[in-house]
Amino acid sequence: MFAHTGHAGARARYRALDISTKVEGASPHQLIGILFDEVMKTLDTLAAGIAAGNGPTSPGMPERRARAVSILLGLEGCLDHGQGGELAAGLAAIYREARRLLGEGLEKRDLAPLVQARDLIAEIAEAWGKIG
């Protein structure tokens, strides 16, 4: 009757439910915060994979990379350059740099660029959290 997918499958279902529950009741400001949280978790997972000796094509790594890139592109796409001016341009540059560092870290199997990308996003996320 029920497919047995093990602990990983159950964990993925609970995680998806947790995210969707957060998203359903979130304000636009909170949605951006959720994106920051999700991209940092994904970067942490990618870094753990690299630390464990996984390469960019190891199981799960391409999907996680795509997720991180997608979120970073989404954050950049949310920027209002008309109203945000230099601030929006600066944030866009940071998101692009985070994507570059992500690619570099995975291709070279180097933790340092991944940590640097996460630190960039964490700094913005912290400031975003203080806004409201």
C-alpha positions in Angstrom: 0.0 0.0 0.0 2.8 2.5 0.9 6.1 2.6 -0.8 9.0 2.2 1.4 11.6 4.8 0.6 13.6 4.7 3.8 14.6 7.6 6.1 15.9 9.8 3.2 12.5 9.7 1.5 10.7 10.5 4.7 13.1 13.3 5.5 12.6 14.8 2.0 8.8 14.7 2.4 8.9 16.3 5.8 11.3 19.0 4.5 9.0 19.7 1.6 6.0 20.0 3.9 7.9 22.2 6.3 8.9 24.6 3.5 5.4 24.7 2.0 3.9 25.4 5.4 6.3 28.3 5.9 5.7 29.7 2.4 1.9 29.6 2.6 1.7 32.0 5.5 4.7 34.2 4.7 4.7 37.8 3.8 6.8 38.9 0.8 9.6 39.9 3.2 9.5 36.5 4.9 9.6 34.8 1.5 12.9 36.4 0.8 14.1 35.2 4.2 13.0 31.7 3.4 15.0 31.9 0.1 18.1 33.0 2.0 17.7 30.1 4.5 17.2 27.6 1.7 20.2 28.7 -0.3 22.4 28.6 2.8 21.2 25.1 3.7 21.9 24.0 0.1 25.4 25.5 0.1 26.1 23.8 3.4 25.0 20.5 1.9 27.2 21.0 -1.1 30.1 21.9 1.1 29.6 18.8 3.2 29.6 16.7 0.0 32.8 18.2 -1.2 34.3 17.7 2.3 33.3 14.0 2.0 35.1 13.7 -1.3 32.2 14.0 -3.6 32.7 15.7 -7.0 30.3 17.9 -8.9 28.7 14.9 -10.7 28.4 12.7 -7.6 24.8 11.6 -6.8 22.7 14.5 -5.6 25.4 17.1 -6.3 24.0 18.4 -9.7 20.5 18.7 -8.2 21.8 20.7 -5.2 23.9 22.9 -7.4 20.9 23.6 -9.7 18.8 24.4 -6.6 21.4 26.8 -5.2 21.8 28.5 -8.6 18.0 28.7 -9.1 17.5 30.4 -5.7 20.4 32.8 -6.3 18.9 33.7 -9.7 15.5 34.1 -8.1 16.9 36.5 -5.5 18.5 38.5 -8.2 15.3 38.5 -10.2 13.4 39.9 -7.2 15.5 43.1 -7.2 13.9 46.3 -8.3 16.7 48.2 -10.0 14.4 51.1 -10.7 13.8 51.8 -7.0 16.8 50.1 -5.5 19.5 51.9 -7.6 23.0 51.2 -6.4 21.8 48.9 -3.6 20.0 46.6 -6.1 23.1 46.7 -8.4 25.3 45.8 -5.5 23.1 42.9 -4.4 22.9 41.6 -8.0 26.7 41.6 -8.1 26.9 39.7 -4.8 24.4 37.1 -6.1 26.5 36.7 -9.3 29.7 36.3 -7.3 28.0 33.7 -5.1 27.1 31.8 -8.2 30.6 32.1 -9.6 32.1 30.9 -6.3 29.7 28.0 -6.2 30.8 26.8 -9.6 34.4 27.3 -8.8 34.2 25.4 -5.5 32.4 22.4 -7.1 34.6 22.2 -10.2 37.8 22.4 -8.2 36.4 20.4 -5.3 37.4 23.2 -3.0 35.5 24.1 0.1 36.9 27.7 0.4 34.8 29.2 -2.4 31.7 27.5 -1.2 32.2 28.8 2.3 32.9 32.3 0.9 29.6 32.1 -1.2 27.7 31.1 1.9 29.3 33.9 4.0 28.2 36.5 1.4 24.6 35.3 1.5 24.6 34.9 5.3 25.7 38.6 5.6 22.8 39.7 3.4 20.4 37.4 5.2 21.4 38.8 8.5 20.8 42.3 7.4 17.5 41.3 5.8 16.4 39.8 9.1 17.0 43.0 10.9 14.9 45.0 8.5 11.6 43.5 9.5 
